[in-house]
Amino acid sequence: MTLDVPTPNPPSLHGPQPRGEYEAIDNPVKDPEDDYRREEIETILTNGAWNDAFEEWAAQTGLTTATFEVVVEYNLIDEFDFYWDAQTDEVGYQSPTLPQAARDVLDTEVVDDIELELDTLGRTVSEVLENDYLLRDDETFGFFADDISENTYESREE
C-alpha cells in the first residue's frame, strides 16, 4: 500500500543529548558533549535525503492517510532524532512515541502500528543516509572528512 500524502519537512535535530539515551546498556560516558554531527545530518536531510527516504517509506508503509494524520497532529516527525554514532560508525536514530493523550483515545493496535511504522521510517532514513548520501570510497573508511585521517586503511592487492 502506498501512503499518498505530501512529504513533511524534515525534522530539526535536537542535541546534544547524553549518549545513554541511545544505548540499550548503560555505558559510562567519558565525554558527554560527544559530537553527534546533527548539523551535518540535518543539512543532508534538507538537501534531499529526507525526501528520498520518506518516498521510499511511504511506498511500503501500512499507515493510512487517517493514521498518518495522527502523526501530523502530534507533530511526531519533528520528534525524530538522527545522529552520528562514532562508536559504531553508523547513523543512529531515535523514533518518537505517541504521547499519552493520543494513547488515551486510540486503540492499542493503532498505537502499536503507528509506532512500528515510525520506527521503520527512522530505519529507512538512516539507511538512505548511509547508502546514498554518506558514501565511503575504496581507500578510506569514514563518512565525514575529519574521520578519514583517523580511519584509513590500505587495500591488499595480490
C-alpha positions as CSV (number, residue, x, y, z in Angstrom):
1,M,0.0,0.0,0.0
2,T,1.3,3.5,-0.8
3,L,0.7,6.4,1.5
4,D,-0.3,9.3,-0.7
5,V,0.5,12.4,1.4
6,P,2.8,15.4,0.9
7,T,6.3,14.9,2.2
8,P,6.5,16.7,5.5
9,N,9.5,18.9,6.3
10,P,12.5,17.0,7.7
11,P,12.9,17.0,11.5
12,S,15.1,19.7,13.1
13,L,17.5,17.6,15.1
14,H,17.9,18.2,18.8
15,G,21.0,17.7,20.8
16,P,23.5,17.2,22.1
17,Q,21.9,14.6,24.4
18,P,23.6,12.1,26.7
19,R,24.7,9.0,24.9
20,G,22.9,6.9,27.5
21,E,19.6,7.8,25.9
22,Y,20.6,5.9,22.8
23,E,22.2,2.8,24.2
24,A,20.4,-0.3,25.4
25,I,23.1,-0.8,28.0
26,D,24.4,1.7,30.4
27,N,28.0,2.7,29.4
28,P,29.9,5.3,31.3
29,V,30.5,8.3,29.0
30,K,33.9,9.9,29.0
31,D,32.8,12.9,27.0
32,P,29.1,13.8,27.5
33,E,29.4,16.5,24.9
34,D,30.3,14.0,22.2
35,D,29.7,15.3,18.7
36,Y,26.7,13.6,17.1
37,R,27.1,15.6,13.9
38,R,23.4,16.6,13.9
39,E,24.0,19.9,12.0
40,E,25.7,18.0,9.1
41,I,23.0,15.3,9.1
42,E,20.2,17.9,9.2
43,T,21.7,19.7,6.2
44,I,21.9,16.4,4.3
45,L,18.3,15.6,5.2
46,T,17.2,19.0,4.0
47,N,19.2,18.7,0.7
48,G,17.3,15.6,-0.4
49,A,17.9,12.6,1.8
50,W,14.6,13.2,3.8
51,N,12.5,13.4,0.6
52,D,14.1,10.2,-0.8
53,A,13.7,8.3,2.4
54,F,10.2,9.4,3.0
55,E,9.1,8.5,-0.5
56,E,10.7,5.1,-0.1
57,W,9.0,4.5,3.2
58,A,5.6,5.9,2.0
59,A,5.6,3.4,-0.9
60,Q,5.7,0.5,1.6
61,T,4.1,1.7,4.8
62,G,0.9,0.2,6.2
63,L,-0.3,3.5,7.5
64,T,-3.4,5.0,6.1
65,T,-3.9,8.7,5.4
66,A,-6.1,8.8,8.6
67,T,-3.4,7.2,10.8
68,F,-0.7,9.4,9.3
69,E,-2.8,12.4,10.3
70,V,-2.3,11.3,13.9
71,V,1.4,11.6,13.3
72,V,1.0,15.1,11.9
73,E,-1.5,16.1,14.6
74,Y,1.0,15.3,17.4
75,N,4.0,16.7,15.4
76,L,5.8,13.4,15.6
77,I,8.0,13.9,12.6
78,D,9.9,16.7,14.3
79,E,10.4,14.5,17.3
80,F,12.8,12.2,15.3
81,D,16.4,12.4,16.1
82,F,19.2,11.3,13.8
83,Y,22.8,11.3,14.9
84,W,26.2,10.0,14.1
85,D,27.4,7.3,16.4
86,A,31.2,7.2,16.1
87,Q,31.5,4.0,18.1
88,T,29.5,2.0,15.5
89,D,30.4,4.3,12.5
90,E,26.7,4.4,11.7
91,V,23.8,6.9,11.6
92,G,21.6,6.2,14.6
93,Y,18.1,7.3,15.2
94,Q,15.6,7.7,17.9
95,S,12.0,7.5,16.7
96,P,9.2,9.2,18.6
97,T,6.4,7.6,20.5
98,L,2.8,8.8,20.8
99,P,2.1,10.9,23.8
100,Q,-0.3,9.7,26.5
101,A,-3.1,12.0,25.1
102,A,-3.1,10.0,21.9
103,R,-2.9,6.7,23.7
104,D,-6.0,7.6,25.6
105,V,-8.1,8.0,22.5
106,L,-6.6,5.4,20.1
107,D,-6.9,1.6,20.1
108,T,-3.8,-0.1,21.3
109,E,-3.4,-1.8,17.9
110,V,-3.4,1.6,16.1
111,V,-0.8,3.0,18.6
112,D,1.4,-0.1,18.0
113,D,1.0,0.2,14.2
114,I,1.9,3.9,14.2
115,E,5.0,3.5,16.5
116,L,6.2,0.5,14.4
117,E,5.9,2.5,11.2
118,L,7.7,5.5,12.8
119,D,10.5,3.1,13.7
120,T,10.5,1.8,10.2
121,L,10.7,5.4,8.9
122,G,13.7,6.1,11.1
123,R,15.5,3.0,9.9
124,T,14.7,3.9,6.3
125,V,16.1,7.4,6.7
126,S,19.2,6.0,8.4
127,E,19.8,3.5,5.6
128,V,19.3,6.1,2.9
129,L,21.7,8.5,4.6
130,E,24.4,5.7,4.8
131,N,23.8,4.1,1.4
132,D,23.1,7.1,-0.8
133,Y,24.4,10.3,0.8
134,L,27.3,9.5,3.2
135,L,29.4,7.4,0.9
136,R,32.7,5.8,1.7
137,D,35.3,5.4,-1.1
138,D,37.6,2.5,-1.7
139,E,40.6,3.9,0.2
140,T,39.0,5.4,3.3
141,F,36.7,4.3,6.0
142,G,34.5,7.0,7.5
143,F,31.7,9.2,6.3
144,F,33.0,12.6,7.3
145,A,36.1,14.3,6.2
146,D,37.7,14.5,9.6
147,D,37.0,10.8,10.2
148,I,39.1,9.9,7.1
149,S,42.5,10.7,8.6
150,E,41.8,8.6,11.7
151,N,40.2,5.7,9.9
152,T,42.2,5.0,6.8
153,Y,43.3,1.6,5.7
154,E,45.4,0.2,2.9
155,S,43.8,-2.3,0.5
156,R,45.7,-5.5,0.0
157,E,46.2,-6.2,-3.7
158,E,47.8,-9.5,-4.5
